[in-house]
Every structure is written in C-alpha cells, then in structure tokens.
Amino acid sequence: MLDRFNTLATEAAEEALLACCAAPAWASRVAAPAVSHRGDLVVAGVSAFDELGWADLRQALARMRASGTGPPRRRRGRLVRREQAGVQGSGRADEVNEAYERRFGHLFLIFASGKSADEILVAARGRMRNDEDTERTVVRGELRKIVELRLERLAEAHERSGAERRGREQDAQRSGAERRAANRMHSVRSGAEGPRTGCTASARAGAAAKRRRRHERSGAERRGREQVAQLRLGPAPQRSEATA
C-alpha cells in the first residue's frame, strides 16, 4: 500500500517524483491522482511519460546533470551517478560524453543496469552515427526504462515506510490493549478483595456476638445455681426469746 505517498502534500509528492523524472510537467501529472499499489504508480508514471514532448524530455535531461543545491538535487545527482556509473569516471568515457554532447546538445543517457563500461562505450559510439530524430527516439526509450526503474524503487520505499508505520501503530495498539487489560484485572482483583474484607468484618462481629451470648448464658447459669443453693439451705434459724 502507498498510504504514506498519498498523504504527501502535492509539492512534496512532486519533489519525490522529480527524482524519477526531472520533468516538472510529468511530476505534476503523476502526483495528481491517488494510487493504491506499487504497480499503479509505475503504470501511471510510464503512461504520463509517454505523453511528454521532446521539450519536456530535454528539460529532464538538463536537470539530470546533478547540478545545483538542496536535497532533491543531490538525490537526483546520486541516482544519475549510480545508474550511469559505466558512462562516467574514465578518460574514454569523458571523451565520448563530450563528443556526444557536441553532436546532439544534451548528455549521453543509457539504461546502464547490467551493462559493463565497455558495452556502454560501444553503444555510445554506435549512437553517435544516429541522426537527430533517431537518437531522440533512442533517448526516449532509455529514459523511459530509467523512469520505470526509479518509480519501482520509489514505490517500494514508500511501501516499506508505510508498513513500518503501520507496525508501530499496531504495537502501540497492542500496548494500549495490554494496559487496559491489566487495569481491568487490577479492578477485578480490587473488587474481589473488597467483599472479602467485608465478610471478614462480619465474621468478627458474629464471633463477638457469640462470645457475648456465651458470657450472658454463663452468667445466667451461675445466678441460677446460686438461687438453687439458697433454696436448699433454707432460711437461717432464728433464736427463741424463751430459750434465751
């Protein structure tokens, strides 16, 4: 899913797309509709690329020189250097690039993935023999393949970022659910302890009442025994005055 890409502001989405194809008209067209999956973005980008005129392609080629400042420019520069590594960096490559630019007025561009430096040099020399219209067709095809590859990488990066964000959200939700479950368990335990405490108090009160009743019965029995003893003994004998 490309949720993260779809949430980008229009300007941010266009900047990200310019790293794939440095034609502003193309980036504006591709950034407009929301896309759901990686393949949708690639198809939309390639379809929009096929509608570009040569002036747009010349603009893209000019902006691919890795010149200027700022993160988007540096990112485009890194892409160009990585993809065109076999074309740059040697004396023979520099000579061919300069000759090609004098011949056609723009940098030499080739889909270099999987090609050796020698293969690229052979292709460059062969294309030097093309007329302008033929070379424009070749350049369009090479740039189309580059744009398609870059779109796939862009979509993959956003899918990975979106998956990581969803994973963090799910972890947060699980943590919240665990906290709520722990709070509920604590509440249940606290509630269970409350009735037990009440029962214990009632038991203590009942025991005290039993003790009072036993004490009362014991006192009554004692008084009863004393009364029985008095009845058995009878009243004390009185002295007779005559006897006295």
Number of C-alpha atoms within 10 A of each C-alpha: 17 22 17 16 23 17 11 13 11 14 12 13 18 23 19 21 24 24 25 27 27 25 24 16 17 25 24 18 14 23 24 12 10 14 18 12 14 19 14 13 23 22 15 16 24 17 14 16 24 12 10 14 10 13 10 17 20 19 16 20 19 16 19 24 15 17 12 11 8 8 10 16 20 15 16 22 19 15 18 18 17 13 17 20 17 21 24 17 12 12 9 13 18 13 11 20 21 14 17 19 13 11 15 15 13 16 19 19 22 22 18 19 14 9 14 12 19 13 13 20 18 11 12 20 14 10 16 17 11 14 11 13 9 12 15 16 12 16 22 21 15 15 21 19 17 21 23 19 15 18 25 17 15 20 21 17 16 18 19 15 17 17 16 12 13 13 12 12 12 12 12 12 12 12 12 12 12 12 12 12 12 12 12 12 12 12 12 12 11 11 11 11 12 11 11 11 11 11 12 11 12 12 12 12 12 12 12 12 12 12 12 12 12 12 12 12 12 12 12 12 12 11 12 11 11 11 11 10 11 10 9 8 8 8 8 6 6 6 8 7 6 5 5 5
